[in-house]
Amino acid sequence: MSSIGGISSSISGLMAASQKMQAAMIKMANASDGGDMAALLAEQVTSQASFAANAQTLKAQVQGVGELLDIMA
């Protein structure tokens, strides 16, 4: 996979995790009867972990591209 493709994939992962978190938060806010709060909370926790993992991956990819550019300069 090229560096640009990997960066794009990480950004897509960040966006997906953010959207999943937002959807879970909206469901939780609109749950008038309490609903399955444990499942919604678990969804938020997994979304947060996914976001953090994609952010770390993106950081490593950007650093790698930066180092490659430094070598080529």
C-alpha positions in Angstrom: 0.0 0.0 0.0 1.3 3.4 -0.8 1.8 6.0 1.9 -0.9 8.2 0.4 -3.3 5.3 0.3 -2.5 4.4 3.9 -3.1 8.0 5.0 -6.4 8.1 3.2 -7.4 4.8 4.9 -6.6 6.2 8.3 -8.6 9.4 7.6 -11.5 7.3 6.5 -11.2 5.3 9.7 -11.2 8.5 11.8 -14.3 9.7 10.0 -16.1 6.4 10.4 -15.3 6.2 14.2 -16.4 9.8 14.6 -19.7 9.1 12.8 -20.3 5.9 14.9 -19.7 7.8 18.1 -22.0 10.6 17.1 -24.8 8.1 16.2 -24.4 6.3 19.5 -24.5 9.7 21.4 -27.7 10.7 19.6 -29.3 7.4 20.3 -28.4 7.7 24.0 -29.7 11.3 24.2 -33.0 10.2 22.5 -33.5 7.1 24.6 -36.5 8.1 26.7 -37.1 4.7 28.3 -33.4 4.1 29.2 -33.1 1.6 26.3 -30.0 -0.5 26.2 -27.6 2.1 27.7 -24.9 -0.5 28.3 -24.8 -1.4 24.6 -24.7 2.3 23.6 -21.9 3.0 26.1 -20.0 0.0 24.8 -20.4 1.4 21.2 -19.0 4.7 22.4 -16.0 3.1 24.0 -15.2 1.0 20.9 -15.6 4.1 18.7 -13.2 6.0 20.9 -10.7 3.2 20.8 -11.0 2.9 17.0 -10.5 6.7 16.7 -7.4 6.6 18.8 -5.9 3.7 16.9 -6.5 5.4 13.5 -5.1 8.6 14.9 -1.9 6.8 16.0 -1.6 5.1 12.6 -2.1 8.4 10.8 0.6 10.0 13.0 3.1 7.2 12.2 2.3 7.4 8.4 2.8 11.2 8.3 6.1 10.9 10.2 7.2 8.2 7.8 6.4 10.4 4.8 8.2 13.3 6.5 11.3 11.2 7.0 11.2 9.9 3.4 11.0 13.5 2.2 14.0 14.5 4.4 16.0 11.6 2.9 15.1 12.6 -0.6 15.9 16.3 -0.1 
